[in-house]
Amino acid sequence: MRRSLTCSAGPYLDHIKALCGSNPGLKTRDPANKESQMRDGNAKVVLLESPPTKQPEFSRTDFKSVTELRRHFEENKDSHAQRRVYIMEGLARDYIAAMGDHFFMDPSFFVRQERTCPWSNDFTPTSDALPPPSSLNPEKTFLLQYCELRQFQASLPNAPFFCNETGRHVGMTAARTKNDTTVAILRRKVSWWCRTTEGGGWDVVILCDPQLRDLRPEPKRGRISNVPFQGGYLDFVPPPPHDRAASAPKHQHCSMLEDLCHYLTNHSSLLTDEEDSGQDEWRLPQTSSFFVKKIVAAHYLQLIDYIKAMLPSLELRLTTAWLEEQGQWKSLQTISRRCGNYHDDVEDILLSLGYRLDQNQVRTDWKDCETDFQYIYHRLKTLKQRADNLMQAMTGLASIAGNRQNLEEAKRVKRLNLLALFFIPLAYTSSLFSMQESYAPGNNKFWVYWVIAIGAVLFTVVATWALDSAFLDDSAQWKLPRPLKPFKRKISSLFSSESDRSTD
């Protein structure tokens, strides 16, 4: 258990050991993660707490250490009536132990959040596979994988990079503008879990990734700052009235933790039904997952817009460029592969949340998360098909460019043959006369060599032209060139002039 995703010593660690037989993935940590990424204290926990009222008013509490978190759990037993959302950013053994000792959730809740890639390249037992769909319970827990667009303020190569905090992949894409920037597609995860308490309240635990700070391996230019691409995703809540827009809280797009705190603290009242006084949507802990789903959907929508903007630029190069086929084909291959991965991730999201894969009738309610993810699922499928079609066109263009290169090589060979037609008769004539005695250079009959040599060159050129004109078909049959017939112009347009109708 030394390399397993375990917590510090305690009751929850014993619980994990007891479940290793039914879930072998608990025995081994992801080998792609460094030991320092699970070190004690490498996490942050924020509590959002609201009294049991129809209009929730969440107050924020930041725990500065795991000791404060344990003290909080000791003072608040399972019989409370409050509505609490614990948001944990990052993973650490001591924080996992504190959460597990209090809630005793399924350890796979932490295991799946820790995994860095869908499948390990080393064929290790670690995986990110979903459990059987029949055992999924999105009303209790779920995991969502998504991508976040970040913009680095420097030019970075398209090389394998990873987040130093989470070990997740960071795909680099050159910016479309001429600015010295690089757009990165950062893979992320967020997990949600809930339970109800004996006192009528509920607890929710959300695991999310910290914001990208350092890359692994470190770029040659050292640490490079990054910001949300184009300022971040579009807000999905209805805009405030014009008289309150200036005083409305600003969305900073800092991290998943801060985004959730922003929406739960400032916009949780939007989920209450004001018309039905007897309906309290926040009486159920599942209501707290709404903003998690909408934030993930907003990230995917921004990603789709980014890919939609990249494909037309590559399509334009098909009509203007002939010498960059290899680089463009590589870009298309990357887009196609990434769209396939994103499509699989959204399919896992639909299964995890219990949504159908087929797209239903589009609704106008902004609270509908199912329609958002169905739209994202089908748009990614369409973009992948478009990238695949464009890649086939790129392959055809590369073949045409290769044929043009072969034609240029044939032209070079033809020039060499023409040079040979000039020098070979000269060499043949000199060997014929042996260039001795009276035919040697400087003697009285040396002029005979030039007369015969030049005549041989002219005869060779004429014979070559005649043979090249006679052998016209592919079977090399002797055919004489036919005389050209008078050309008669045909009228091919309704707008042809009278002069076009005359014959030559």
C-alpha positions as CSV (number, residue, x, y, z in Angstrom):
1,M,0.0,0.0,0.0
2,R,3.0,2.3,-0.2
3,R,2.1,3.6,-3.6
4,S,-1.6,3.4,-3.2
5,L,-4.0,6.3,-3.1
6,T,-4.3,6.1,0.7
7,C,-4.8,8.7,3.4
8,S,-3.1,9.1,6.6
9,A,-3.4,6.4,9.3
10,G,-6.9,6.2,10.7
11,P,-10.3,4.6,10.4
12,Y,-10.7,5.6,6.8
13,L,-7.4,3.9,5.8
14,D,-8.6,0.7,7.4
15,H,-11.8,1.1,5.4
16,I,-9.8,1.4,2.1
17,K,-7.8,-1.7,2.9
18,A,-11.0,-3.7,3.5
19,L,-12.4,-2.7,0.1
20,C,-9.3,-3.5,-2.0
21,G,-10.6,-6.9,-2.8
22,S,-13.7,-5.6,-4.5
23,N,-12.0,-2.6,-6.1
24,P,-8.4,-3.5,-7.1
25,G,-7.8,0.0,-8.3
26,L,-7.5,1.1,-4.7
27,K,-4.2,-0.8,-4.3
28,T,-2.2,1.3,-6.7
29,R,-1.8,5.0,-7.3
30,D,-1.4,6.4,-10.8
31,P,2.3,6.0,-11.6
32,A,2.2,9.2,-13.6
33,N,1.7,11.2,-10.4
34,K,4.7,12.3,-8.4
35,E,4.9,11.5,-4.7
36,S,4.9,15.3,-3.9
37,Q,1.4,15.7,-5.4
38,M,-0.1,13.8,-2.6
39,R,1.9,15.2,0.2
40,D,0.2,16.3,3.4
41,G,-1.1,19.9,3.3
42,N,-1.2,20.0,-0.5
43,A,-4.9,20.9,-0.6
44,K,-7.4,23.6,0.4
45,V,-10.9,23.2,1.8
46,V,-13.7,25.9,1.8
47,L,-17.1,25.5,3.5
48,L,-20.2,27.2,2.2
49,E,-22.9,27.0,4.8
50,S,-26.6,28.1,4.7
51,P,-29.4,27.8,7.2
52,P,-32.5,25.7,6.2
53,T,-34.4,28.5,4.5
54,K,-36.0,28.7,1.1
55,Q,-33.8,31.5,0.1
56,P,-30.3,30.2,0.8
57,E,-27.6,32.5,2.1
58,F,-24.3,30.8,1.9
59,S,-21.5,32.0,4.1
60,R,-17.9,31.1,3.4
61,T,-15.4,29.6,5.8
62,D,-11.8,28.9,4.7
63,F,-9.9,26.2,6.7
64,K,-6.3,27.1,7.0
65,S,-5.1,23.7,8.1
66,V,-6.4,20.1,8.4
67,T,-6.4,20.6,12.2
68,E,-9.1,23.3,11.8
69,L,-11.1,21.0,9.5
70,R,-10.9,18.1,12.1
71,R,-12.0,20.4,14.9
72,H,-14.9,21.6,12.8
73,F,-16.0,17.9,12.2
74,E,-15.8,17.2,15.9
75,E,-18.0,20.1,16.8
76,N,-20.6,19.4,14.1
77,K,-22.1,15.9,14.3
78,D,-24.4,14.2,11.8
79,S,-27.6,15.6,13.4
80,H,-27.2,19.1,12.1
81,A,-29.9,20.8,10.0
82,Q,-27.6,23.1,8.0
83,R,-26.9,22.9,4.3
84,R,-23.2,22.6,3.8
85,V,-21.0,22.4,0.7
86,Y,-17.4,21.4,1.3
87,I,-15.2,22.3,-1.7
88,M,-11.7,20.6,-1.7
89,E,-9.1,21.9,-4.1
90,G,-6.3,19.5,-4.7
91,L,-5.6,16.1,-3.0
92,A,-3.6,15.5,0.1
93,R,-3.4,12.4,2.4
94,D,-4.2,14.3,5.6
95,Y,-7.2,16.0,4.1
96,I,-8.5,12.8,2.5
97,A,-8.2,11.2,6.0
98,A,-10.1,14.0,7.6
99,M,-12.9,13.9,5.0
100,G,-13.1,10.1,5.0
101,D,-13.1,9.7,8.8
102,H,-16.1,11.9,9.0
103,F,-18.2,10.9,5.9
104,F,-16.9,7.4,5.0
105,M,-17.7,7.9,1.3
106,D,-16.7,5.2,-1.3
107,P,-12.9,5.6,-1.7
108,S,-13.3,5.5,-5.5
109,F,-14.6,9.0,-5.1
110,F,-11.0,10.1,-4.4
111,V,-9.3,7.5,-6.6
112,R,-11.1,8.5,-9.8
113,Q,-10.3,12.2,-9.1
114,E,-6.6,11.4,-8.7
115,R,-6.2,9.5,-12.0
116,T,-4.4,11.6,-14.6
117,C,-5.3,9.9,-17.9
118,P,-8.0,7.6,-19.3
119,W,-5.6,4.7,-19.5
120,S,-2.0,4.3,-18.5
121,N,0.5,3.8,-21.3
122,D,2.4,1.3,-19.2
123,F,-0.5,-1.2,-19.0
124,T,-0.7,-0.8,-15.2
125,P,-3.8,-1.7,-13.2
126,T,-4.7,2.0,-12.9
127,S,-7.6,3.2,-15.1
128,D,-10.2,5.9,-15.3
129,A,-13.0,3.6,-16.5
130,L,-16.6,4.1,-15.4
131,P,-18.3,1.5,-13.3
132,P,-21.1,-0.4,-14.9
133,P,-23.9,2.0,-16.0
134,S,-26.4,0.1,-13.9
135,S,-24.5,0.9,-10.7
136,L,-24.2,4.7,-11.4
137,N,-26.2,6.9,-9.1
138,P,-25.9,10.5,-10.2
139,E,-28.2,11.5,-7.3
140,K,-25.5,10.4,-4.9
141,T,-22.2,11.0,-6.7
142,F,-20.7,11.7,-10.1
143,L,-17.4,12.6,-11.8
144,L,-17.1,15.1,-14.7
145,Q,-14.1,15.4,-17.0
146,Y,-13.7,18.6,-19.0
147,C,-11.2,20.9,-20.6
148,E,-10.2,24.5,-19.7
149,L,-8.7,26.9,-22.2
150,R,-5.7,28.9,-20.9
151,Q,-3.5,31.4,-22.7
152,F,0.2,31.6,-22.0
153,Q,2.0,34.9,-22.5
154,A,4.8,33.3,-24.5
155,S,5.3,31.0,-27.5
156,L,5.6,27.4,-26.4
157,P,6.3,24.3,-28.6
158,N,3.7,21.7,-29.2
159,A,5.4,19.2,-26.9
160,P,4.1,17.1,-24.0
161,F,3.4,19.3,-21.0
162,F,1.6,18.4,-17.7
163,C,0.2,20.4,-14.8
164,N,2.7,20.2,-12.0
165,E,0.0,20.1,-9.4
166,T,-2.3,17.5,-10.8
167,G,-0.2,15.7,-13.5
168,R,-2.9,16.2,-16.1
169,H,-2.1,16.8,-19.7
170,V,-1.7,20.3,-21.1
171,G,-2.1,20.4,-24.9
172,M,-0.4,23.4,-26.6
173,T,-1.9,25.0,-29.7
174,A,-0.3,28.0,-31.5
175,A,-2.4,31.1,-31.3
176,R,-4.2,32.2,-34.5
177,T,-2.9,35.8,-34.2
178,K,0.7,36.9,-34.7
179,N,1.0,37.7,-31.0
180,D,3.7,35.8,-28.9
181,T,1.1,33.7,-27.1
182,T,0.1,30.0,-26.9
183,V,-3.3,28.6,-26.2
184,A,-3.4,25.5,-23.9
185,I,-6.1,23.0,-23.6
186,L,-5.9,21.8,-20.0
187,R,-7.7,18.6,-18.9
188,R,-9.6,18.9,-15.6
189,K,-11.9,16.9,-13.3
190,V,-14.5,17.7,-10.8
191,S,-16.3,15.2,-8.5
192,W,-19.5,15.6,-6.5
193,W,-20.9,13.6,-3.5
194,C,-23.8,14.2,-1.1
195,R,-25.6,12.8,1.9
196,T,-28.5,13.8,4.1
197,T,-28.2,14.2,7.9
198,E,-30.4,13.1,10.7
199,G,-31.4,16.6,11.5
200,G,-32.9,17.3,8.1
201,G,-29.9,19.0,6.6
202,W,-27.4,17.7,4.1
203,D,-23.6,17.7,3.3
204,V,-22.0,17.9,-0.1
205,V,-18.3,17.3,-0.9
206,I,-16.9,18.6,-4.2
207,L,-13.4,17.8,-5.4
208,C,-11.8,20.1,-7.9
209,D,-8.4,20.7,-9.5
210,P,-6.2,23.7,-8.5
211,Q,-5.5,26.3,-11.1
212,L,-2.6,25.8,-13.4
213,R,0.6,27.4,-12.1
214,D,3.6,25.5,-13.2
215,L,4.3,23.2,-16.1
216,R,6.1,19.9,-16.1
217,P,8.7,19.8,-17.6
218,E,9.5,23.4,-17.0
219,P,9.8,25.5,-20.2
220,K,13.3,26.8,-21.2
221,R,12.0,30.3,-20.6
222,G,11.2,29.4,-17.0
223,R,7.8,30.0,-15.4
224,I,5.3,31.6,-17.7
225,S,2.1,33.2,-16.5
226,N,-1.2,32.1,-18.0
227,V,-4.7,33.6,-18.0
228,P,-8.2,32.4,-19.0
229,F,-8.5,32.3,-22.8
230,Q,-10.4,35.4,-24.0
231,G,-11.3,36.2,-20.4
232,G,-13.0,32.9,-19.7
233,Y,-16.3,31.3,-20.6
234,L,-19.6,33.1,-21.0
235,D,-21.8,33.5,-18.0
236,F,-24.8,31.2,-18.1
237,V,-27.0,33.0,-15.5
238,P,-29.5,35.6,-16.7
239,P,-28.0,39.1,-16.7
240,P,-29.1,41.5,-13.9
241,P,-31.3,44.5,-14.7
242,H,-29.6,47.5,-16.1
243,D,-30.0,49.5,-12.9
244,R,-28.2,46.7,-10.9
245,A,-25.5,45.7,-13.4
246,A,-22.9,48.0,-12.0
247,S,-23.2,46.8,-8.5
248,A,-23.5,43.1,-9.3
249,P,-20.6,40.9,-8.1
250,K,-17.9,40.4,-10.8
251,H,-17.0,36.9,-12.0
252,Q,-13.2,36.6,-11.8
253,H,-12.7,33.2,-13.5
254,C,-10.0,32.2,-11.1
255,S,-10.5,28.5,-10.6
256,M,-13.3,25.9,-10.2
257,L,-13.3,26.5,-6.5
258,E,-13.7,30.2,-6.8
259,D,-16.3,29.9,-9.6
260,L,-18.4,27.6,-7.4
261,C,-18.1,30.0,-4.5
262,H,-19.2,32.9,-6.7
263,Y,-22.3,31.2,-8.0
264,L,-23.4,29.5,-4.8
265,T,-22.9,32.7,-2.8
266,N,-24.4,35.2,-5.2
267,H,-26.8,33.3,-7.5
268,S,-28.2,30.4,-5.4
269,S,-31.5,32.3,-5.1
270,L,-32.1,31.9,-8.9
271,L,-32.9,28.2,-8.3
272,T,-35.8,28.9,-6.0
273,D,-39.4,28.8,-7.4
274,E,-40.8,32.2,-6.3
275,E,-44.3,31.4,-7.8
276,D,-44.8,28.2,-5.7
277,S,-44.3,29.2,-2.0
278,G,-44.4,25.6,-0.9
279,Q,-41.6,24.5,-3.2
280,D,-38.1,24.6,-1.8
281,E,-35.5,23.3,-4.3
282,W,-32.7,23.6,-1.8
283,R,-34.2,21.1,0.5
284,L,-32.4,18.5,-1.6
285,P,-28.6,18.3,-1.8
286,Q,-28.8,17.6,-5.6
287,T,-29.6,21.2,-6.2
288,S,-26.0,22.1,-5.3
289,S,-24.7,20.1,-8.3
290,F,-26.5,22.4,-10.7
291,F,-23.7,25.0,-10.9
292,V,-21.1,22.2,-11.2
293,K,-22.8,20.9,-14.3
294,K,-23.3,24.4,-15.8
295,I,-19.7,25.4,-15.3
296,V,-18.4,22.2,-17.0
297,A,-20.9,22.8,-19.9
298,A,-19.7,26.4,-20.2
299,H,-16.0,25.2,-20.5
300,Y,-17.0,22.7,-23.2
301,L,-19.0,25.3,-25.2
302,Q,-15.9,27.6,-25.2
303,L,-13.8,24.7,-26.4
304,I,-16.2,24.0,-29.2
305,D,-16.1,27.6,-30.3
306,Y,-12.3,27.5,-30.3
307,I,-12.2,24.4,-32.5
308,K,-14.8,25.8,-34.8
309,A,-12.5,28.8,-35.3
310,M,-9.4,26.7,-36.0
311,L,-11.0,24.5,-38.7
312,P,-11.8,27.3,-41.2
313,S,-8.3,28.6,-41.0
314,L,-6.9,25.2,-41.9
315,E,-9.5,24.9,-44.7
316,L,-8.3,28.2,-46.1
317,R,-4.8,27.0,-46.3
318,L,-5.9,24.1,-48.5
319,T,-6.5,26.7,-51.3
320,T,-3.4,28.8,-50.7
321,A,-0.6,26.6,-49.5
322,W,1.3,23.8,-51.2
323,L,4.5,23.5,-49.1
324,E,3.1,23.1,-45.6
325,E,1.0,19.9,-46.1
326,Q,2.9,18.0,-43.4
327,G,2.4,20.6,-40.7
328,Q,-1.3,21.1,-41.5
329,W,-1.9,17.4,-41.6
330,K,-0.4,17.1,-38.1
331,S,-2.7,19.9,-36.9
332,L,-5.7,18.2,-38.3
333,Q,-4.7,14.9,-36.9
334,T,-4.3,16.5,-33.4
335,I,-7.8,18.1,-33.7
336,S,-9.4,14.9,-34.8
337,R,-7.8,12.9,-31.9
338,R,-8.7,15.6,-29.3
339,C,-12.3,15.8,-30.6
340,G,-12.5,12.0,-30.2
341,N,-11.3,12.2,-26.6
342,Y,-13.6,15.1,-25.7
343,H,-16.5,13.2,-27.3
344,D,-15.7,10.2,-25.1
345,D,-15.5,12.4,-22.0
346,V,-18.9,14.0,-22.7
347,E,-20.4,10.6,-23.3
348,D,-19.1,9.6,-19.8
349,I,-20.7,12.7,-18.4
350,L,-24.0,11.8,-20.0
351,L,-23.8,8.3,-18.5
352,S,-22.7,9.6,-15.1
353,L,-25.6,12.1,-14.9
354,G,-28.2,9.7,-16.2
355,Y,-28.9,11.7,-19.4
356,R,-29.9,10.2,-22.7
357,L,-27.4,10.3,-25.6
358,D,-30.0,11.3,-28.2
359,Q,-30.8,15.0,-28.4
360,N,-34.2,16.0,-27.2
361,Q,-36.2,19.0,-28.2
362,V,-34.3,22.2,-27.3
363,R,-35.7,23.9,-24.3
364,T,-35.6,27.6,-23.5
365,D,-35.1,27.2,-19.7
366,W,-31.6,28.2,-18.8
367,K,-31.6,25.7,-15.9
368,D,-31.8,22.7,-18.2
369,C,-28.3,21.0,-18.0
370,E,-29.3,17.9,-20.0
371,T,-29.9,19.9,-23.2
372,D,-26.5,21.6,-22.8
373,F,-24.6,18.4,-22.6
374,Q,-26.5,16.8,-25.4
375,Y,-25.7,19.7,-27.6
376,I,-22.0,19.5,-26.7
377,Y,-22.0,15.8,-27.4
378,H,-23.4,16.1,-30.9
379,R,-21.4,19.2,-31.7
380,L,-18.1,17.4,-30.8
381,K,-19.3,14.5,-33.0
382,T,-19.9,16.9,-35.9
383,L,-16.5,18.7,-35.4
384,K,-14.7,15.4,-35.5
385,Q,-16.4,14.3,-38.7
386,R,-15.5,17.7,-40.2
387,A,-11.9,17.3,-39.1
388,D,-11.7,13.8,-40.5
389,N,-13.1,15.0,-43.9
390,L,-10.6,17.9,-43.9
391,M,-7.8,15.4,-43.1
392,Q,-8.7,13.3,-46.2
393,A,-8.7,16.4,-48.3
394,M,-5.3,17.3,-46.9
395,T,-4.0,13.8,-47.8
396,G,-5.2,14.3,-51.3
397,L,-3.4,17.7,-51.5
398,A,-0.2,16.1,-50.2
399,S,-0.5,13.5,-53.0
400,I,-0.9,16.2,-55.6
401,A,2.1,18.0,-54.2
402,G,4.1,14.8,-54.3
403,N,3.2,14.4,-58.0
404,R,4.3,17.9,-58.7
405,Q,7.6,17.1,-57.0
406,N,8.0,14.0,-59.2
407,L,7.2,16.2,-62.3
408,E,10.0,18.7,-61.3
409,E,12.4,15.8,-60.9
410,A,11.4,14.5,-64.4
411,K,12.1,18.0,-65.8
412,R,15.6,18.0,-64.2
413,V,16.3,14.6,-65.8
414,K,15.1,15.9,-69.2
415,R,17.6,18.8,-69.0
416,L,20.4,16.3,-68.3
417,N,19.3,14.3,-71.3
418,L,19.4,17.4,-73.5
419,L,23.0,18.0,-72.4
420,A,23.8,14.4,-73.2
421,L,22.4,14.9,-76.7
422,F,25.0,17.6,-77.3
423,F,28.1,16.0,-75.8
424,I,27.6,12.3,-76.8
425,P,27.9,13.0,-80.6
426,L,31.0,15.0,-80.0
427,A,32.6,12.2,-78.0
428,Y,31.5,9.6,-80.6
429,T,33.0,11.6,-83.5
430,S,36.3,12.1,-81.7
431,S,36.6,8.4,-81.0
432,L,35.7,7.5,-84.5
433,F,38.5,9.7,-86.0
434,S,40.9,8.9,-83.1
435,M,42.0,12.6,-83.4
436,Q,45.4,11.5,-84.7
437,E,47.8,12.5,-87.6
438,S,46.1,15.0,-89.9
439,Y,42.8,15.0,-88.0
440,A,44.5,16.1,-84.7
441,P,43.9,19.6,-83.4
442,G,46.1,22.1,-85.3
443,N,46.5,19.9,-88.5
444,N,45.1,20.7,-91.9
445,K,42.1,18.2,-91.7
446,F,40.9,19.1,-88.2
447,W,37.9,21.0,-89.7
448,V,36.5,17.6,-90.9
449,Y,35.9,16.7,-87.2
450,W,33.7,19.8,-86.7
451,V,31.7,19.3,-89.8
452,I,30.8,15.7,-89.0
453,A,30.4,16.4,-85.2
454,I,28.0,19.3,-85.8
455,G,26.1,17.3,-88.4
456,A,25.8,14.4,-85.9
457,V,24.4,16.7,-83.2
458,L,21.8,18.1,-85.6
459,F,20.8,14.6,-86.8
460,T,20.5,13.4,-83.2
461,V,18.3,16.4,-82.2
462,V,16.0,16.0,-85.3
463,A,15.7,12.2,-84.7
464,T,14.9,12.7,-81.0
465,W,12.2,15.3,-81.8
466,A,10.7,13.0,-84.5
467,L,10.6,10.0,-82.2
468,D,9.1,12.1,-79.3
469,S,6.3,13.3,-81.7
470,A,5.6,9.9,-83.2
471,F,5.2,7.8,-80.1
472,L,2.0,9.4,-78.9
473,D,0.1,6.6,-77.2
474,D,0.9,4.6,-74.0
475,S,1.6,1.4,-75.9
476,A,4.5,3.1,-77.8
477,Q,2.9,2.4,-81.2
478,W,4.2,4.3,-84.2
479,K,1.9,7.1,-85.1
480,L,2.3,10.3,-87.0
481,P,1.1,13.5,-85.6
482,R,-2.2,14.6,-87.1
483,P,-2.5,18.1,-88.6
484,L,-4.5,20.6,-86.5
485,K,-8.1,21.2,-87.7
486,P,-9.6,24.7,-87.7
487,F,-10.9,25.5,-84.3
488,K,-14.6,26.5,-84.0
489,R,-15.5,28.4,-80.8
490,K,-18.6,27.0,-79.0
491,I,-21.1,29.2,-77.3
492,S,-21.2,28.1,-73.6
493,S,-22.9,31.0,-71.9
494,L,-26.0,33.0,-72.4
495,F,-23.9,36.1,-72.1
496,S,-21.5,35.3,-75.0
497,S,-21.0,38.2,-77.4
498,E,-21.5,38.2,-81.1
499,S,-17.7,38.1,-81.7
500,D,-17.5,34.7,-79.9
501,R,-19.8,33.2,-82.5
502,S,-17.4,33.7,-85.5
503,T,-15.2,30.9,-86.7
504,D,-11.5,31.1,-87.2
